């Protein structure tokens, strides 16, 4: 496997926000979202066997707990990733995978929590979500929309309604995008849209979604990696 980094921090997003989590960031992505904050994962990385990844996770979190596979796009390495995720589940870990949903999701083990980032228009990757993946989503999965403004918001709102997402998954998350060059201030000045405006729209339209803020960008300098 090609791995950019493995580290322990707290989960900054999703309904698992605030919990200790081991992050395994896989190298490589087939998308190029305009606001991507992990471009450093596109290339390079270190070659590791799945057993070495497992050992690194166990060393950071020997008592079990949360493990998230992220990237890049982790499912570009599906062949080795799927058995590794199953092994971690069998060892008692709670396993999350953060994916764009552009790759097929049907081989992701049932016990893994899929956090699917459906791309909105301003990402430049609208339409990348593989619609057949909707059928693979279960009640413990989550769908996230990263929103930069009104056009993205309307796309997300309509997608949620058209596909009855609220009834399919445990959470629909609307998150204001952070500027790619975000640095310094640990506050909403680094968001590409004011979270308050997003909340007002959500309330006006009674959208069955929850606001998501990337709390690690309020705890540490938003430019800091590996947190
Ligand atoms: S899918 Fe994720 S890693 Fe890939 S370009 Fe988009 S935000 Fe970056």
Boltz pocket constraint, residues with backbone or C-beta under 6 A from the ligand:
constraints:
  - pocket:
      binder: B
      contacts: [[A, 29], [A, 30], [A, 31], [A, 32], [A, 33], [A, 35], [A, 36], [A, 37], [A, 38], [A, 39], [A, 71], [A, 72], [A, 73], [A, 100]]
      max_distance: 6.0
